[in-house]
């Protein structure tokens, strides 16, 4: 189970970093660049919420709590990298 969470988190992180690089290079004004990271963060919070409410639910080898942790990790790392790229793009 832990290996599945690590794999899901790694894949989601790579996807979010690539999406962040594309959005940072697109030179979108305002905070619209960060909306996908907010969406994945909220999805992670919902997964963690439903992990406590529902019985054990497994999706691709990981429970809802594992999916929530993977989503939160991916959104935070993607947000940090995109923020750094956006800061250097405006310089």
C-alpha positions in Angstrom: 0.0 0.0 0.0 2.8 2.4 0.8 4.5 1.7 -2.5 1.2 2.5 -4.4 0.9 5.8 -2.6 4.5 6.7 -3.4 3.9 5.8 -7.0 0.7 7.7 -7.3 2.3 10.7 -5.6 5.3 10.6 -7.9 3.2 10.4 -11.0 0.9 13.2 -9.9 3.9 15.4 -8.9 5.4 14.9 -12.4 2.1 15.8 -14.0 1.7 18.9 -11.9 5.3 20.1 -12.4 4.9 19.7 -16.2 1.6 21.6 -16.0 3.2 24.3 -13.9 6.0 24.7 -16.3 3.6 25.0 -19.3 1.4 27.5 -17.4 4.4 29.6 -16.3 5.8 29.8 -19.8 2.3 30.8 -21.2 2.6 34.1 -19.3 -0.9 34.1 -18.0 -1.6 37.1 -15.9 -3.0 37.1 -12.4 -3.4 34.0 -10.2 -5.0 31.8 -12.9 -1.8 29.9 -13.1 -2.3 28.5 -9.6 -6.0 27.3 -10.0 -5.0 23.7 -11.0 -2.9 23.3 -7.9 -5.8 24.6 -5.8 -8.1 22.1 -7.4 -5.8 19.2 -6.7 -5.3 20.4 -3.1 -9.1 20.5 -2.6 -9.5 17.0 -4.1 -6.8 15.8 -1.7 -8.7 17.3 1.2 -12.0 15.6 0.0 -10.2 12.3 -0.3 -8.9 12.6 3.3 -12.4 13.6 4.5 -14.1 10.7 2.8 -11.4 8.3 4.0 -12.6 9.0 7.6 -16.3 8.8 6.7 -16.5 5.8 4.3 -15.4 2.3 4.9 -12.2 1.0 3.4 -12.3 2.0 -0.2 -9.3 0.9 -2.4 -8.5 2.6 -5.7 -5.5 1.1 -7.6 -4.0 -0.4 -4.5 -4.3 2.7 -2.3 -7.0 3.8 0.0 -8.7 7.2 -0.1 -6.4 8.5 2.6 -3.4 7.5 0.5 -4.9 9.3 -2.6 -5.5 12.3 -0.4 -1.9 12.4 0.8 -0.6 11.9 -2.8 -2.8 14.8 -4.1 -1.7 17.1 -1.3 2.0 16.3 -1.9 1.7 16.8 -5.7 -0.1 20.1 -5.4 2.3 21.5 -2.9 5.4 20.6 -4.8 3.9 21.7 -8.1 2.8 25.0 -6.5 6.3 25.7 -5.2 8.0 25.0 -8.5 5.5 27.0 -10.4 5.8 29.9 -8.0 9.6 29.9 -8.5 9.3 29.8 -12.2 6.7 32.5 -12.3 8.9 34.8 -10.1 11.8 34.4 -12.4 9.6 34.9 -15.5 8.5 38.4 -14.2 12.1 39.5 -13.6 
